[in-house]
Amino acid sequence: MRSFFPAESYKEAHSNGLNPQSWLQIERGKLPKLSSHPSSSSIESLVKVPQPAILPFFKPADYVQVLAQIHEELESCPPQERSNLFLLQYQVFRGLGEAKLMRRSLQGAWQKANTVHEKIIFGAWLKYEKQEEVLIADLLANCGKCAKEFAPVDIASHLPFDVGSEGRMTNENHISQNVTFVIGNEKITCDRQKISELSAPFNAMLKGYFSESLSSTIDLSENNISPLGMKAVSDFSLTGSLIDVPPNLLLEILVFANKYCCEKLKDACDRRLASLVSSKEDAVELMEYALDEHSTVLAASCLQVLLRDLPNCLNDIRVVEIFVHANRQQLAVMVGPGVFSLFCFLSEVSMNLNSSSDTTAHILERLVEFAENDKQRLLALHQLGCVRLLRKEYDEARSLFEGAATAGHIYSVAGLARLDYMNGDKLLSYEKLSSVISSVTPLGWMYQERSLYCDSDKRWEDLEKASNLDPTLIYPYMYRTATLMRMQNAQAALAEINRILGFKLSLECLEIRFFIHLALEDYKAALCDVQTILTLRSDYRMFEGRVAASQLCTLVREHVERWTTADCWARLYDCWSAVDDIGSLSVIYQMLESDAAKGVLYFRQSLLLLRLSCPEAAMRSLQLARQHASSEHERLVYEGWILYDTGHYEEGLRKAEESISIKRSFEAFFLKAYALADSSTDPSYSSTVISLLEDALKCPSDNLRKGQALNNLGSVYVDCGKLDLAADCYINALKIRHTRAHHGLARVHCLKNDKAAAYMEMTELIKKAKNNASAYEKRSEYCDREQAKADLEMVTRLDPLRVYPYRYRAAVLMDNHKEEEAIAELSRAIAFKADLHLLHLRAAFHEHKEDVLGALRDCRAALSVDPNHQEMLELHSRVNSHEP
């Protein structure tokens, strides 16, 4: 039988700590027999943790200060600099992994674009970032609404013709009304006056002091214009139009107009050609003419078509060569002052396609070439350094990382340390990171990087510090898990990897947990993990990319008893009630493989993915739900949710109403009630929402969704002050095992001044829910301060990304006049999470301390996160008035 990989790879596999026997077992349709015993090479080959990558991101030592500087500059800079500042803001948020904020910064760059070229670049960038949301543009178009950033720019209207550039002259000393141009054997008779008005050279030729001004016949045979071309020029001189001229003649006329400085003719030709660019092939063919003839409208039109075809067009070498080989003058024609923005966009797309490709390297070389300031330069140098490192071009990588570090990018030191380690100087790598740690306020990545150059005990210590400073880093959890497995402590390893999976759904961590479950021969749990992996990414590959996850899923399933459809629904009900979102995803994945109604299941899947903070995967599931809808009214509901989830509330509401007009269904009424409740602040709408939810409950549905409707109905009753009715809803929801209703019932008890009952209600939720960080957080509101502190410490252990515990602890410290400790508590979370509320509170604390500069910095950074937050704007205005 053929081996899983070629024979020459066996040596490489052994050198990487991999066990080829495991591959053979998988190839033969068997799971490798694993053991958690430390002498087992199989578990070490499977639970293998690669070094964390040097990320090609801008990661300043103090991102808050950088955001504040950007905000300050945006308040006073000239219009032409705003887009570049929003682009820098985008890069900061990219380094923080804040996808929503990244997109909003791009939106800001697009809105504040000062040139048509910037409008094209950032519009195409937004389209690229939202490529999975193309359906939304179609839905909006059907609703009579256009997503502006998806629409092509009307370039011609942004580049008006400069009438003063025609430079035509008038001289009344002319001999005849007509002039005949001879081209080969053909004669074209033209109006001398009209032709002379095309340009200063023609005016001098036909009405000036040249000999041609006295001639009625002029030979143009050597001027690269055909008789048909000259006839079209003559017609243009009379009508000012090229509307019926074919493209090949337009190109000929463009060259002719440029040669004779016929600016109006050239502009008309430029615009007519630009209007004909509709495909990549058109753009590639015409861009060369546009650059050679300095045709700005045509060049911009070609650029727009190419950028809107990303990422596909970067697979065409002709397109790559246009961008990579264009000189400065040609780029000025193509993109005006937006050259750095262009290559920034292209480099991101190319890195997403293949970080180590020649194309990526060439584009980043151009990014370095066109960097205009230190921030742009350090970003470009660091990104190119990362690519050179991947390509094993180590000397070039070192030079680039050194340049970026010299320009002020501390994170580039991590790249230098990695190169020193590759050269065998582990101590120098350690010393470089130690120097960074001692020179600035340490960040999690610094300890993570230094840990790579430590012995095991010291490495563990550094990785604990890394996790404390930045719990979003996954490498420390993975390393500790692998180490515990090697120590024959599978249960401790499982607990360690579960720590991060409790708040961050990482594919790499799910993969490690899958292998631990295999080692424990817990095939049900292993199947759950691999099915969750496939839900998040259907093409995911394991064993360092060597084996498709779907193949392992098939092998594991042979060790697990098959469930009937009834078993699956019962299991889904159990997982949903236990607030086990990963378990629920796994069951739905299995159900989707059967002949069940897929639209409903994909919709449930999207709800779970939203709970797990996977919005992109959730949107994909919603689109699949729409694609597999069994009826028109069901499809309309899913379209309504797609529109609602992307901020188009009114359009989502209309879809719900359209669905109801076809058939009264639970989901249509639920969507309409949800959209109405969430998008309106009018208290009178409450009765309408109540009526809609009651209508929903009268329609057929399963208890999973009815429990949610009862829960929502209870919330509306609470908002209306109808506490007894609310309690009835929550109790009825609990009767059908909607566990989250404990939360609402606790709120009712609290509003009835029975905090003890509220506390007990939340305790019941904590006991039942697998994911219970939010339950601990809510319970903290119903107990004394000491117990609240204990609950919130538990929240931070379970989910360190939840910000309320940090704010609460900081407020308690301020009440006790421990101002520095309060600010430190907030700073602890701000270091890894750009959160408006944390920044707002810290700004208020700085104001209380009369630290105007600190308060102003935090205000500006917070307004970078949410520029329209009213309280933040008021605080910023107040603090700004006291600035020295």
Secondary structure, DSSP 4 states (H G I P E B T S, - for coil): ---SS-TTHHHHHHHTT--HHHHHHHHTT-PPP---STT-HHHHHHS--PPPP---S---S-HHHHHHHHHHHHHHS-GGGHHHHHHHHHHHHHHHT-HHHHHHHHHHHHHT--SHHHHHHHHHHHHHHTGGGHHHHHHHHHTT---GGGSPP-HHHHS---GGGS--------S-SEEEEEETTEEEEEEHHHHHTT-HHHHHHHHSSSGGGG-SEEE-TTSS--HHHHHHHHHHHHH---TT--HHHHHHHHHHHHHTT-HHHHHHHHHHHHHT--SHHHHHHHHHHHHHTT-HHHHHHHHHHHHTTTTGGGG-HHHHHHHHH--HHHHHHHHTT-HHHHHHHHHHHHHHH-TTSHHHHHHHHHHHHT--SHHHHHHHHHHHHHHHHHTT-HHHHHHHHHHHHHTT-TTHHHHHHHHHHHTT-HHHHHHHHHHHHHHS---HHHHHHHHTTS-HHHHHHHHHHHHHH-TT-SHHHHHHHHHHHHTT-HHHHHHHHHHHHTT---HHHHHHHHHHHHHTT-HHHHHHHHHHHHHH-TT-EETTTTEEHHHHHHHHHTTSPPPPHHHHHHHHHHHHHTT-HHHHHHHHHHHHTTTS-HHHHHHHHHHHHHHTT-HHHHHHHHHHHHHT-SSHHHHHHHHHHHHHHTT-HHHHHHHHHHHHHH---HHHHHHHHHHHHHH---TTHHHHHHHHHHHHHHS---HHHHHHHHHHHHHHHHHTT-HHHHHHHHHHHHHTT-TTHHHHHHHHHHHTT-HHHHHHHHHHHHHH-SS-HHHHHHHGGGS-HHHHHHHHHHHHHH-TT--HHHHHHHHHHHHTT-HHHHHHHHHHHHTT---HHHHHHHHHHHHHTT-HHHHHHHHHHHHHH-TT-HHHHHHHHHHHTT--
